[in-house]
């Protein structure tokens, strides 16, 4: 029996409707200490990035970072391999649950992307964010492959 590549296993593990629903219910909430600390670190890393910059959020999951990125004035490409995660994110923002303005929401697009084969033109974004991803890749080769694709 041939073992499937680990990056394929990761994509398949997260591309399930029940996983996306769990993320919405448990991990997309910003009212806990871990999320507040994490957001503070991400915002600190964004210091000096100009409003209007085009930001790729891959994997976006269910869109947890999108409100913060839009409020900073960025154009956001919210991307994920999982159609279910993207669907949950789009539903959340289309139903007005995010308290974002129409102008802010006009600066986000949702696209399906695989971090191992990003289908965007080279140099088409100013910044990439890949939060809560690399710990899923058990080898430095997989992590390097993903980083090279982001670069």
C-alpha positions as CSV (number, residue, x, y, z in Angstrom):
1,X,0.0,0.0,0.0
2,X,1.4,3.4,-1.0
3,X,1.3,6.1,1.6
4,X,-0.2,9.4,0.6
5,X,1.9,12.5,0.9
6,X,1.5,14.2,4.3
7,X,0.4,17.5,2.8
8,X,-2.5,15.6,1.0
9,X,-3.5,14.1,4.4
10,X,-3.6,17.6,6.0
11,X,-5.8,19.0,3.2
12,X,-8.2,16.1,3.4
13,X,-8.3,16.3,7.2
14,X,-9.4,20.0,7.2
15,X,-11.7,19.9,4.1
16,X,-14.7,18.5,6.0
17,X,-18.0,20.2,6.8
18,X,-17.8,19.1,10.5
19,X,-14.3,20.5,10.9
20,X,-15.3,23.9,9.4
21,X,-18.4,24.0,11.7
22,X,-16.1,23.2,14.7
23,X,-13.8,26.1,13.8
24,X,-16.8,28.5,13.6
25,X,-18.1,27.4,17.0
26,X,-14.8,27.1,18.8
27,X,-11.9,28.7,17.1
28,X,-13.3,31.7,15.3
29,X,-14.2,33.4,18.5
30,X,-12.1,36.3,19.6
31,X,-13.2,36.4,23.2
32,X,-10.5,34.4,24.8
33,X,-7.0,35.1,26.1
34,X,-5.2,33.0,23.5
35,X,-6.8,34.8,20.6
36,X,-6.2,38.2,22.1
37,X,-2.5,37.5,22.6
38,X,-2.2,36.0,19.1
39,X,-4.0,39.0,17.5
40,X,-1.7,41.4,19.4
41,X,1.3,39.6,18.1
42,X,0.0,39.7,14.5
43,X,-0.9,43.3,14.8
44,X,2.5,44.1,16.1
45,X,4.1,42.3,13.1
46,X,1.9,44.4,10.8
47,X,3.3,47.7,12.2
48,X,4.4,49.8,9.3
49,X,2.4,47.9,6.6
50,X,0.5,50.6,4.8
51,X,-3.3,50.8,4.4
52,X,-4.2,49.7,0.9
53,X,-1.6,46.9,0.9
54,X,-2.9,43.6,-0.6
55,X,-2.7,40.8,2.0
56,X,-3.1,37.1,1.3
57,X,-4.5,35.3,4.4
58,X,-3.8,31.6,3.6
59,X,-5.2,29.6,5.3
60,X,-8.0,31.9,6.2
61,X,-10.0,29.1,7.8
62,X,-13.3,30.6,8.8
63,X,-12.0,34.1,8.5
64,X,-10.9,34.9,12.0
65,X,-8.3,37.4,11.0
66,X,-10.3,39.2,8.3
67,X,-12.0,41.9,10.5
68,X,-8.6,43.0,11.9
69,X,-7.0,43.1,8.5
70,X,-9.9,45.1,7.0
71,X,-10.0,47.5,9.9
72,X,-6.3,48.2,9.2
73,X,-7.2,49.3,5.7
74,X,-5.9,46.3,3.8
75,X,-7.3,44.6,0.7
76,X,-7.7,41.0,1.7
77,X,-7.5,37.8,-0.3
78,X,-9.0,35.2,2.1
79,X,-7.8,31.9,0.8
80,X,-8.1,28.3,2.0
81,X,-7.9,24.9,0.4
82,X,-11.1,23.8,2.2
83,X,-14.3,24.8,0.4
84,X,-16.1,24.2,3.7
85,X,-13.9,26.7,5.6
86,X,-14.3,29.3,2.9
87,X,-18.1,28.7,2.8
88,X,-18.3,29.2,6.6
89,X,-16.2,32.4,6.3
90,X,-18.3,33.8,3.4
91,X,-21.6,33.0,5.2
92,X,-20.3,34.7,8.4
93,X,-19.5,37.9,6.6
94,X,-22.5,37.9,4.2
95,X,-24.9,37.6,7.1
96,X,-23.6,40.7,8.7
97,X,-22.3,39.0,11.9
98,X,-18.9,40.6,11.7
99,X,-20.0,44.3,12.3
100,X,-17.9,45.4,9.4
101,X,-19.0,48.2,7.1
102,X,-20.0,47.6,3.4
103,X,-16.9,49.5,2.4
104,X,-14.7,47.2,4.5
105,X,-16.4,44.1,3.1
106,X,-15.9,45.3,-0.4
107,X,-12.1,44.9,0.2
108,X,-12.2,41.1,0.8
109,X,-12.3,38.3,-1.7
110,X,-12.6,34.6,-1.0
111,X,-10.7,32.2,-3.2
112,X,-9.8,28.5,-2.9
113,X,-6.0,28.1,-2.9
114,X,-3.6,25.3,-2.1
115,X,-0.6,26.7,-0.2
116,X,1.6,24.1,-2.1
117,X,0.4,25.5,-5.5
118,X,-0.8,29.1,-5.1
119,X,-2.7,30.2,-8.3
120,X,-2.0,33.9,-8.1
121,X,0.5,35.8,-10.2
122,X,4.0,36.2,-8.7
123,X,4.3,39.4,-6.6
124,X,0.6,40.1,-6.7
125,X,0.4,40.5,-3.0
126,X,2.3,42.8,-0.6
127,X,2.1,40.5,2.4
128,X,1.2,36.9,3.2
129,X,-0.1,35.6,6.6
130,X,-0.2,31.9,7.3
131,X,-1.4,31.6,10.9
132,X,-1.8,28.3,12.6
133,X,-0.5,26.2,9.7
134,X,3.1,25.2,9.8
135,X,2.9,23.1,13.0
136,X,0.7,20.7,10.9
137,X,3.7,19.9,8.6
138,X,6.0,17.4,10.4
139,X,9.0,17.9,8.2
140,X,11.2,20.9,7.3
141,X,10.9,20.0,3.7
142,X,7.1,20.5,3.7
143,X,7.4,23.7,5.6
144,X,10.1,25.0,3.2
145,X,8.0,24.0,0.2
146,X,5.0,26.0,1.6
147,X,7.2,29.0,2.4
148,X,8.8,29.0,-1.1
149,X,5.4,29.0,-2.6
150,X,4.3,31.9,-0.5
151,X,7.5,33.8,-1.5
